Amino acid sequence: MTDHTTDDGTDATDDRRDATDDETDATTTETTRSNDVEPDTTEDVDPDTEIGERVLRGLADHVTPLETTDPTAPRDDLDAFPESVLDAQIVGLGEATHGTREFFQFKDRLIRHLVADRGVRLVCLEANAPETLALNRYVVHGEGDPAAGLAGVYFWTWQVEAVRDLLEWLRSFNEGRPVADRVRFHGLDVQYTAGAVDRLERLLETVAPETCEELADDLATLHDDGERVDEADHSDAREAALARVRDRLGGAADTDSCLSDPDGDWAAATSDPDAMAATDLHLCLETLGGAVEYKRRVADWRAARESVDSTDDADDGRADESDDDRAAESNHESAEAAAMAALLGTRDEVMADLVDTMLDRTGAERAVIWGHDAHVNRDRSGLRDRDLSGTSLGSELADRYGQDYRAVGFAWGHGAFQAIGPSALAPDGSESGTTVSGSQDDGSDDGAGESEDGPSLDHDLAVWETDGPPANSLDAALAAAGHDVSVLDVRGAAGDERVRDWLDTPQRHRSVGATYDPREPETYVVTYPYPDAFDAVVFVDETTAARPLDGRD
């Protein structure tokens, strides 16, 4: 892990609050191929406590209206965005859902501003790192097709028009520029091993076929077939295989030149335009290390969850429960909570490591990150409706980079978004036809569609409607300001005595990842202590669903 201290030698952790003064629930996590983690509700906030007029007026004074979310529109109004965000070394751009067109469009618009007008040269996406190398080749060299590249990153969330439009703009920006000054585009996530293994095999087949043959069994063990959750726990076998691969590639004569001189002989040998550059070997090994660790955490959590479930089943129908039974149940629940916290933290910590890697790898001085609010915020990464949290990507970056990391959250008033949910309950005509129910071959057997209020339902990608913001939430406060599109300067508002105490208390905020159940809307309301979590919040009053690339309405 890279050590980032401030110029005066103090640890960057000390700057986190100074900077502000100046995944789905546990069941659907396993049943959808998605990359969402949603914040937990660690603080109890009374939804019936109305926001006072003094607070509303104070917030409004720190809200700046913006012209549009349209990325093709003139960008002059974006100069009114908080300067601390625009000039930061690393900017994290969140989203309150994984399926809102206007959030994606605005992020595209702001990224264009950061790239064209502020000199940012690295864009990072919450997607598996090796799989996005094809997208980077398109952005930098114009090779390949962006839609095909997006189809290879697993997540339906990014297979939409708005993300493709950003990639095409980045390509047009790079056209004719010196290669060293071109924008790079890379993924940060580590939930899968397949892409890294496939790229390693291609490189070894080209440059070191004998080594490739020697490692064939270990590479096959590491390969997860593009499935995030395994039917059985393969952690021990994968860890042993990874150790052998690392040892072999680190010591073999035919690979040593790559590891010691990544721009040397191997780079020249990979003449196939579809083969990766030699430096990608390092990225694949790093990604494999993170993915194997992540999958170990998933397996640990599943085992702990099964212990809780078995205890619950044993207690069913019993008239009395002994102290020993209650103690055992409590121990199992504590173990499950600890396993989930470790799972949440592991993924985001490894993503932060990959930010370091990409900055070093590309030579870029500044970067912008595209992800969910739950990841980019500086406070925590957690679960909806559970008092569980771990290190977030944003909190890890704030520890490492101090005031050089800024986070932007998103909120909305009313309108539509796409997400996976019980399609039978979706508005007429909104179902996409993409079934992702519990029968999906991802090792799930927990009944993804189960609800306390109804039977199991097939879960499909569908369009959902909301008719207004949650009561007494930051979303409602920003809606009251009366702008179609706006940005709240959280840092400025935190210094306003009319608002300071309200913001310092965790406030309600609507948050939807890749899944949604309209029967339980309150479970998609989370809390944030805003000055700790975000530097700015973009608000869009009326939203529409992101538009899939496959032509679904």
C-alpha positions as CSV (number, residue, x, y, z in Angstrom):
1,M,0.0,0.0,0.0
2,T,1.4,3.4,-1.0
3,D,2.2,5.8,1.8
4,H,1.0,9.3,1.1
5,T,2.0,11.8,3.7
6,T,1.6,15.6,3.5
7,D,4.5,18.0,2.8
8,D,5.1,18.6,6.5
9,G,5.5,14.9,7.2
10,T,2.1,14.4,8.9
11,D,-0.1,11.5,8.0
12,A,-2.7,12.3,5.4
13,T,-5.4,10.9,7.7
14,D,-5.1,14.1,9.8
15,D,-6.3,16.1,6.8
16,R,-9.6,14.3,6.2
17,R,-11.9,16.4,8.3
18,D,-9.8,19.6,7.7
19,A,-10.6,19.1,4.0
20,T,-14.3,19.4,4.7
21,D,-14.0,22.4,7.0
22,D,-12.1,24.2,4.4
23,E,-23.6,-3.4,-2.7
24,T,-27.4,-4.4,-2.4
25,D,-28.7,-6.3,0.6
26,A,-27.1,-9.6,1.7
27,T,-29.5,-11.7,-0.4
28,T,-29.5,-9.9,-3.7
29,T,-25.8,-9.4,-3.5
30,E,-25.3,-13.0,-4.6
31,T,-28.0,-13.2,-7.2
32,T,-27.2,-10.3,-9.5
33,R,-24.1,-9.8,-11.6
34,S,-23.8,-6.2,-10.3
35,N,-21.2,-4.0,-8.7
36,D,-23.3,-2.1,-6.2
37,V,-22.7,-1.7,-2.5
38,E,-24.9,0.7,-0.6
39,P,-24.2,2.7,2.5
40,D,-25.4,1.5,5.8
41,T,-27.8,3.3,8.2
42,T,-25.5,3.4,11.2
43,E,-27.3,6.4,12.7
44,D,-30.9,6.5,13.6
45,V,-32.5,9.5,12.0
46,D,-36.2,10.3,12.6
47,P,-37.8,10.7,9.2
48,D,-40.6,12.7,10.8
49,T,-38.2,15.5,12.0
50,E,-38.9,18.3,9.6
51,I,-36.1,20.4,8.2
52,G,-36.4,23.9,9.6
53,E,-36.8,26.9,7.4
54,R,-33.5,28.4,8.7
55,V,-31.6,25.3,7.5
56,L,-33.4,25.3,4.1
57,R,-32.5,29.0,3.6
58,G,-28.9,28.3,4.6
59,L,-28.6,25.3,2.3
60,A,-30.1,27.3,-0.6
61,D,-27.5,30.0,-0.2
62,H,-24.8,27.3,-1.0
63,V,-26.7,25.8,-3.9
64,T,-25.6,26.9,-7.4
65,P,-28.0,26.3,-10.4
66,L,-26.5,24.6,-13.4
67,E,-27.6,24.8,-17.0
68,T,-28.1,21.2,-18.0
69,T,-26.9,17.6,-17.7
70,D,-26.3,17.5,-21.5
71,P,-22.6,16.7,-22.1
72,T,-22.7,18.4,-25.5
73,A,-23.8,21.8,-24.1
74,P,-21.3,24.6,-23.4
75,R,-19.5,24.0,-20.1
76,D,-19.1,27.6,-18.9
77,D,-21.5,27.1,-16.0
78,L,-19.3,24.4,-14.6
79,D,-16.7,27.0,-13.5
80,A,-19.2,27.7,-10.7
81,F,-18.6,24.2,-9.4
82,P,-16.6,24.2,-6.1
83,E,-13.0,25.0,-7.0
84,S,-11.7,22.5,-4.5
85,V,-13.3,19.8,-6.5
86,L,-12.2,21.0,-9.9
87,D,-8.6,21.4,-8.9
88,A,-8.3,18.2,-6.8
89,Q,-5.7,15.6,-7.8
90,I,-8.3,12.8,-7.6
91,V,-12.1,13.5,-8.0
92,G,-14.6,10.7,-7.1
93,L,-17.9,11.1,-9.0
94,G,-20.7,9.1,-7.4
95,E,-24.3,8.3,-8.4
96,A,-27.3,7.6,-6.3
97,T,-28.5,4.9,-8.6
98,H,-26.7,2.7,-11.1
99,G,-29.3,3.4,-13.7
100,T,-30.1,7.1,-14.0
101,R,-29.4,8.7,-17.4
102,E,-29.0,12.2,-16.1
103,F,-26.5,11.2,-13.5
104,F,-24.4,9.5,-16.2
105,Q,-24.8,12.5,-18.5
106,F,-23.7,15.0,-15.9
107,K,-20.7,12.9,-15.0
108,D,-19.8,12.8,-18.7
109,R,-20.2,16.5,-18.9
110,L,-18.0,17.2,-15.8
111,I,-15.4,14.7,-17.0
112,R,-15.2,16.5,-20.3
113,H,-14.6,19.7,-18.4
114,L,-12.0,18.2,-16.2
115,V,-10.2,16.7,-19.2
116,A,-10.4,19.5,-21.7
117,D,-10.3,22.5,-19.4
118,R,-8.5,21.2,-16.3
119,G,-5.9,18.8,-17.6
120,V,-7.1,15.5,-16.1
121,R,-5.6,12.6,-18.1
122,L,-6.9,9.5,-16.3
123,V,-10.5,8.3,-16.1
124,C,-11.2,5.3,-13.9
125,L,-14.4,3.2,-13.9
126,E,-15.9,1.0,-11.2
127,A,-15.3,-2.1,-13.4
128,N,-12.9,-5.0,-13.4
129,A,-9.5,-3.7,-14.4
130,P,-8.2,-6.2,-17.0
131,E,-11.5,-6.2,-18.9
132,T,-11.3,-2.5,-19.4
133,L,-8.0,-2.7,-21.2
134,A,-9.9,-3.1,-24.4
135,L,-11.7,0.2,-23.7
136,N,-8.4,1.9,-23.0
137,R,-7.0,0.7,-26.3
138,Y,-10.0,2.2,-28.1
139,V,-9.8,5.5,-26.2
140,V,-6.0,5.9,-26.7
141,H,-5.4,4.3,-30.1
142,G,-8.9,4.1,-31.7
143,E,-8.7,0.3,-32.0
144,G,-11.8,-1.8,-31.3
145,D,-15.4,-0.9,-30.6
146,P,-16.7,0.8,-27.4
147,A,-20.0,-1.1,-27.3
148,A,-18.2,-4.4,-27.7
149,G,-15.7,-3.4,-25.0
150,L,-18.5,-2.5,-22.6
151,A,-20.1,-5.8,-23.2
152,G,-17.0,-7.4,-21.9
153,V,-17.0,-5.8,-18.5
154,Y,-19.8,-7.9,-17.1
155,F,-21.9,-5.1,-15.6
156,W,-25.1,-4.1,-17.4
157,T,-24.9,-0.8,-15.5
158,W,-22.2,0.5,-17.9
159,Q,-23.7,-1.0,-21.1
160,V,-25.6,2.2,-21.8
161,E,-25.6,5.0,-24.2
162,A,-24.2,7.6,-21.8
163,V,-21.1,5.6,-21.0
164,R,-20.5,4.8,-24.7
165,D,-20.9,8.5,-25.5
166,L,-18.2,9.4,-23.0
167,L,-15.8,6.8,-24.5
168,E,-16.4,8.2,-28.0
169,W,-15.8,11.7,-26.8
170,L,-12.5,10.7,-25.0
171,R,-11.5,9.0,-28.3
172,S,-12.2,12.2,-30.3
173,F,-10.3,14.3,-27.7
174,N,-7.3,12.0,-28.0
175,E,-7.3,12.0,-31.8
176,G,-4.1,13.6,-33.1
177,R,-2.7,14.4,-29.7
178,P,0.8,13.2,-28.7
179,V,0.4,9.8,-27.2
180,A,1.9,11.0,-23.9
181,D,-0.8,13.6,-23.6
182,R,-3.8,11.3,-24.3
183,V,-6.4,10.4,-21.7
184,R,-6.3,6.9,-20.4
185,F,-9.3,4.9,-19.3
186,H,-9.0,2.1,-16.8
187,G,-11.1,-0.1,-14.5
188,L,-10.5,-0.3,-10.7
189,D,-12.5,-3.3,-9.6
190,V,-11.4,-6.9,-8.7
191,Q,-14.5,-9.1,-8.4
192,Y,-13.5,-11.5,-11.2
193,T,-10.4,-13.4,-12.2
194,A,-11.4,-14.4,-15.8
195,G,-10.2,-11.3,-17.6
196,A,-6.8,-11.4,-15.9
197,V,-6.3,-15.1,-16.5
198,D,-7.3,-14.8,-20.2
199,R,-4.9,-11.9,-20.8
200,L,-2.1,-13.7,-19.0
201,E,-2.6,-16.8,-21.2
202,R,-2.6,-14.7,-24.4
203,L,0.6,-13.0,-23.4
204,L,2.4,-16.2,-22.4
205,E,1.2,-18.0,-25.5
206,T,2.8,-15.2,-27.5
207,V,6.1,-14.7,-25.6
208,A,6.6,-17.7,-23.4
209,P,4.6,-20.7,-24.7
210,E,6.5,-23.2,-22.5
211,T,5.8,-21.3,-19.4
212,C,2.1,-21.0,-20.5
213,E,2.0,-24.8,-20.8
214,E,3.6,-25.3,-17.4
215,L,1.1,-23.0,-15.7
216,A,-2.0,-24.2,-17.6
217,D,-3.4,-26.1,-14.6
218,D,-2.9,-23.2,-12.2
219,L,-4.4,-20.7,-14.6
220,A,-7.4,-23.0,-15.0
221,T,-7.8,-23.1,-11.2
222,L,-7.7,-19.3,-11.0
223,H,-10.2,-18.8,-13.8
224,D,-13.7,-18.1,-12.4
225,D,-15.6,-18.3,-15.8
226,G,-16.8,-14.7,-15.2
227,E,-18.8,-15.7,-12.2
228,R,-18.4,-13.5,-9.1
229,V,-19.8,-16.0,-6.6
230,D,-18.7,-19.6,-6.6
231,E,-20.8,-22.7,-6.0
232,A,-18.2,-24.0,-3.6
233,D,-15.2,-22.4,-1.8
234,H,-12.1,-22.6,-4.0
235,S,-10.1,-20.1,-2.0
236,D,-7.4,-22.5,-0.8
237,A,-6.8,-23.9,-4.3
238,R,-6.8,-20.4,-5.9
239,E,-4.4,-19.0,-3.3
240,A,-1.9,-21.9,-3.8
241,A,-2.2,-21.6,-7.6
242,L,-1.6,-17.8,-7.5
243,A,1.5,-18.3,-5.4
244,R,2.9,-20.8,-7.9
245,V,2.1,-18.4,-10.8
246,R,3.7,-15.5,-9.1
247,D,6.8,-17.6,-8.2
248,R,7.1,-19.0,-11.8
249,L,6.7,-15.6,-13.5
250,G,9.0,-13.9,-11.1
251,G,11.9,-16.3,-11.6
252,A,11.6,-17.6,-15.1
253,A,14.3,-16.5,-17.6
254,D,11.7,-15.9,-20.3
255,T,9.6,-13.7,-18.1
256,D,12.3,-11.9,-16.0
257,S,12.8,-9.3,-18.7
258,C,9.2,-8.3,-18.4
259,L,9.2,-8.0,-14.6
260,S,12.5,-6.1,-14.5
261,D,12.1,-4.1,-17.7
262,P,8.4,-4.0,-18.7
263,D,9.1,-1.7,-21.7
264,G,11.9,-3.9,-23.1
265,D,11.9,-7.1,-25.0
266,W,8.4,-8.3,-24.1
267,A,6.9,-5.0,-25.4
268,A,8.6,-5.5,-28.7
269,A,7.6,-9.2,-28.9
270,T,3.9,-8.6,-28.5
271,S,3.3,-7.3,-32.0
272,D,-0.3,-8.6,-32.2
273,P,-2.4,-5.5,-31.9
274,D,-4.8,-7.4,-29.7
275,A,-2.1,-8.7,-27.3
276,M,-1.5,-6.7,-24.2
277,A,1.6,-4.6,-23.6
278,A,4.1,-6.3,-21.3
279,T,3.3,-3.9,-18.5
280,D,-0.2,-5.5,-18.3
281,L,1.3,-8.6,-16.7
282,H,1.9,-6.6,-13.6
283,L,-1.7,-5.4,-13.7
284,C,-3.1,-8.9,-14.2
285,L,-1.1,-10.3,-11.3
286,E,-2.2,-7.4,-9.0
287,T,-5.8,-7.9,-10.1
288,L,-5.6,-11.6,-9.5
289,G,-4.3,-11.0,-6.0
290,G,-7.1,-8.7,-5.2
291,A,-9.8,-10.9,-6.8
292,V,-8.6,-14.0,-5.0
293,E,-8.6,-12.2,-1.7
294,Y,-12.1,-10.8,-2.4
295,K,-13.5,-14.2,-3.3
296,R,-12.0,-15.6,0.0
297,R,-13.9,-12.8,1.8
298,V,-17.1,-13.7,0.0
299,A,-16.7,-17.4,0.9
300,D,-16.0,-16.5,4.5
301,W,-19.1,-14.4,4.7
302,R,-21.3,-17.1,3.0
303,A,-20.0,-19.7,5.6
304,A,-20.8,-17.3,8.4
305,R,-24.2,-16.6,7.0
306,E,-25.0,-20.3,6.7
307,S,-24.1,-20.7,10.4
308,V,-26.6,-18.0,11.3
309,D,-29.3,-19.5,9.1
310,S,-28.7,-23.0,10.6
311,T,-29.0,-21.6,14.1
312,D,-32.3,-19.9,13.1
313,D,-33.6,-23.1,11.6
314,A,-32.7,-25.0,14.8
315,D,-34.6,-22.5,16.9
316,D,-37.8,-22.6,14.8
317,G,-40.7,-24.0,16.7
318,R,-38.9,-24.1,20.0
319,A,-41.0,-22.8,22.9
320,D,-38.0,-22.0,25.0
321,E,-34.4,-21.0,24.3
322,S,-31.6,-21.4,26.7
323,D,-28.9,-18.9,27.5
324,D,-26.4,-21.1,25.7
325,D,-28.6,-21.1,22.6
326,R,-28.9,-17.3,22.7
327,A,-25.1,-17.0,23.2
328,A,-24.4,-19.3,20.2
329,E,-26.8,-17.3,18.0
330,S,-25.2,-14.0,19.1
331,N,-21.7,-15.4,18.3
332,H,-22.8,-16.6,14.9
333,E,-24.3,-13.2,14.1
334,S,-21.2,-11.4,15.3
335,A,-19.0,-13.6,13.1
336,E,-21.3,-12.9,10.1
337,A,-21.1,-9.2,10.7
338,A,-17.3,-9.3,11.0
339,A,-17.1,-11.3,7.8
340,M,-19.3,-8.9,5.9
341,A,-17.3,-5.8,7.1
342,A,-14.1,-7.5,6.0
343,L,-15.7,-8.2,2.6
344,L,-16.8,-4.6,2.1
345,G,-13.5,-3.2,3.2
346,T,-11.4,-5.6,1.1
347,R,-12.9,-4.7,-2.2
348,D,-12.6,-1.0,-1.7
349,E,-9.1,-1.1,-0.3
350,V,-8.0,-3.0,-3.4
351,M,-9.7,-0.5,-5.6
352,A,-7.7,2.2,-3.9
353,D,-4.5,0.2,-4.5
354,L,-5.5,0.2,-8.2
355,V,-5.9,3.9,-8.2
356,D,-2.3,4.2,-7.1
357,T,-1.3,1.6,-9.7
358,M,-3.0,3.5,-12.5
359,L,-1.5,6.8,-11.6
360,D,1.9,5.2,-11.5
361,R,1.3,3.2,-14.7
362,T,0.0,6.0,-16.8
363,G,2.1,8.8,-15.4
364,A,-1.0,10.9,-15.0
365,E,-0.9,13.6,-12.4
366,R,-4.6,13.7,-11.9
367,A,-7.6,11.3,-12.1
368,V,-11.3,11.2,-12.0
369,I,-13.2,8.1,-10.7
370,W,-16.7,7.0,-11.9
371,G,-18.5,4.9,-9.3
372,H,-21.4,4.7,-6.9
373,D,-21.9,7.2,-4.0
374,A,-21.3,4.2,-1.6
375,H,-17.8,3.8,-2.9
376,V,-16.5,7.3,-3.6
377,N,-17.7,8.9,-0.4
378,R,-15.1,9.5,2.3
379,D,-17.2,8.1,5.2
380,R,-17.8,4.3,4.8
381,S,-18.9,1.5,2.6
382,G,-21.7,-0.5,4.0
383,L,-25.1,-2.3,3.6
384,R,-28.5,-0.9,3.4
385,D,-30.7,-1.4,6.5
386,R,-27.9,-3.0,8.5
387,D,-25.5,-1.6,11.0
388,L,-22.5,-2.9,9.0
389,S,-19.8,-1.0,7.2
390,G,-16.2,-1.2,6.0
391,T,-13.6,1.0,4.5
392,S,-14.9,2.8,1.4
393,L,-12.8,3.6,-1.6
394,G,-13.2,7.3,-0.8
395,S,-12.2,6.9,2.8
396,E,-9.1,5.0,1.8
397,L,-8.1,7.6,-0.8
398,A,-8.7,10.4,1.7
399,D,-6.4,8.6,4.1
400,R,-3.7,8.3,1.4
401,Y,-4.1,11.6,-0.4
402,G,-5.7,13.9,2.3
403,Q,-7.1,17.1,0.8
404,D,-6.1,16.0,-2.7
405,Y,-9.1,13.7,-2.9
406,R,-12.6,15.2,-3.3
407,A,-15.9,13.3,-3.5
408,V,-19.1,14.3,-5.3
409,G,-22.4,12.7,-4.4
410,F,-25.7,12.7,-6.4
411,A,-29.4,13.1,-5.4
412,W,-32.7,13.4,-7.3
413,G,-36.2,14.6,-6.8
414,H,-38.5,12.4,-8.9
415,G,-38.5,10.4,-12.1
416,A,-37.2,7.1,-13.3
417,F,-34.2,4.8,-13.2
418,Q,-33.4,1.3,-14.2
419,A,-32.5,-1.5,-11.8
420,I,-33.0,-5.2,-11.2
421,G,-36.1,-6.0,-9.3
422,P,-39.4,-7.9,-9.2
423,S,-40.5,-7.1,-12.7
424,A,-44.1,-8.1,-12.1
425,L,-44.3,-5.0,-9.9
426,A,-42.7,-2.7,-12.4
427,P,-44.8,-0.1,-14.3
428,D,-46.4,-1.4,-17.5
429,G,-44.0,-1.7,-20.4
430,S,-40.9,-1.1,-18.4
431,E,-39.6,-4.7,-18.2
432,S,-36.4,-5.2,-20.2
433,G,-36.7,-8.9,-20.6
434,T,-33.3,-9.6,-19.1
435,T,-34.0,-12.2,-16.4
436,V,-31.5,-12.2,-13.5
437,S,-33.5,-14.2,-10.9
438,G,-32.2,-16.5,-8.3
439,S,-32.0,-19.3,-10.9
440,Q,-29.0,-17.5,-12.4
441,D,-25.9,-19.8,-12.3
442,D,-24.0,-17.8,-9.8
443,G,-24.2,-20.2,-6.8
444,S,-27.2,-18.5,-5.4
445,D,-29.9,-20.6,-3.7
446,D,-31.4,-18.0,-1.4
447,G,-34.5,-16.9,-3.4
448,A,-33.6,-13.5,-4.7
449,G,-37.2,-12.4,-5.0
450,E,-38.2,-13.2,-1.5
451,S,-39.8,-10.4,0.5
452,E,-41.3,-10.4,4.0
453,D,-44.5,-9.0,2.3
454,G,-44.9,-11.4,-0.5
455,P,-43.8,-14.5,-2.5
456,S,-40.7,-15.0,-4.6
457,L,-40.7,-13.1,-7.9
458,D,-38.5,-13.2,-10.9
459,H,-36.0,-10.3,-10.9
460,D,-35.5,-8.6,-14.2
461,L,-33.9,-5.4,-15.4
462,A,-36.8,-2.9,-15.4
463,V,-37.6,0.8,-15.2
464,W,-38.8,2.1,-11.8
465,E,-40.6,5.4,-11.0
466,T,-40.3,7.6,-7.9
467,D,-42.8,10.4,-7.3
468,G,-40.8,12.5,-4.9
469,P,-37.8,12.6,-2.6
470,P,-37.9,10.9,0.8
471,A,-39.4,13.2,3.5
472,N,-36.9,15.3,5.5
473,S,-33.9,14.2,3.5
474,L,-31.1,16.1,1.8
475,D,-32.8,15.2,-1.5
476,A,-36.0,17.0,-0.3
477,A,-34.0,20.0,0.9
478,L,-32.3,20.4,-2.5
479,A,-35.6,19.9,-4.3
480,A,-37.0,22.8,-2.2
481,A,-34.3,25.1,-3.6
482,G,-36.3,24.9,-6.9
483,H,-33.6,24.2,-9.5
484,D,-33.7,21.6,-12.3
485,V,-30.0,20.9,-12.0
486,S,-27.8,22.2,-9.2
487,V,-24.8,21.6,-7.0
488,L,-24.5,22.0,-3.3
489,D,-21.1,23.2,-2.0
490,V,-21.0,21.0,1.1
491,R,-17.8,22.5,2.3
492,G,-19.2,26.0,2.1
493,A,-22.5,25.0,3.8
494,A,-20.6,23.3,6.6
495,G,-19.1,26.6,7.5
496,D,-22.5,28.3,7.7
497,E,-23.8,28.5,11.3
498,R,-27.4,28.1,10.0
499,V,-26.6,24.7,8.5
500,R,-23.5,23.4,10.3
501,D,-25.2,21.4,13.1
502,W,-27.8,19.9,10.7
503,L,-25.1,18.8,8.3
504,D,-22.9,17.4,11.0
505,T,-25.8,15.1,12.1
506,P,-26.2,12.2,9.6
507,Q,-29.0,13.1,7.3
508,R,-31.2,10.9,5.1
509,H,-30.2,10.3,1.5
510,R,-31.8,8.1,-1.2
511,S,-29.5,5.4,-2.5
512,V,-30.2,2.6,-5.0
513,G,-27.6,0.4,-6.4
514,A,-28.2,-2.2,-9.1
515,T,-31.3,-3.7,-7.4
516,Y,-34.6,-2.2,-6.3
517,D,-37.8,-3.5,-4.7
518,P,-40.7,-1.0,-4.7
519,R,-42.4,-2.8,-1.8
520,E,-39.6,-1.5,0.5
521,P,-38.8,2.1,-0.5
522,E,-37.6,3.1,2.9
523,T,-34.8,0.5,2.8
524,Y,-33.3,2.6,0.0
525,V,-32.8,5.6,2.3
526,V,-29.4,5.8,4.0
527,T,-27.7,8.4,6.1
528,Y,-24.4,10.3,5.7
529,P,-22.7,12.9,7.8
530,Y,-22.3,15.0,4.7
531,P,-19.1,17.1,5.5
532,D,-17.3,13.8,6.3
533,A,-18.6,12.0,3.2
534,F,-18.8,14.5,0.3
535,D,-17.4,17.9,-0.8
536,A,-20.3,18.6,-3.2
537,V,-23.7,17.0,-4.1
538,V,-25.2,17.3,-7.6
539,F,-29.0,17.4,-7.6
540,V,-31.2,16.6,-10.6
541,D,-34.9,17.3,-10.1
542,E,-36.4,15.0,-12.8
543,T,-34.7,11.8,-14.0
544,T,-35.1,9.2,-16.7
545,A,-33.7,5.7,-16.9
546,A,-30.4,5.0,-18.5
547,R,-30.7,3.8,-22.1
548,P,-29.2,0.3,-22.7
549,L,-27.1,-0.2,-25.8
550,D,-29.0,-3.3,-26.9
551,G,-32.0,-1.2,-27.9
552,R,-34.3,-2.0,-25.0
553,D,-36.6,0.9,-24.2
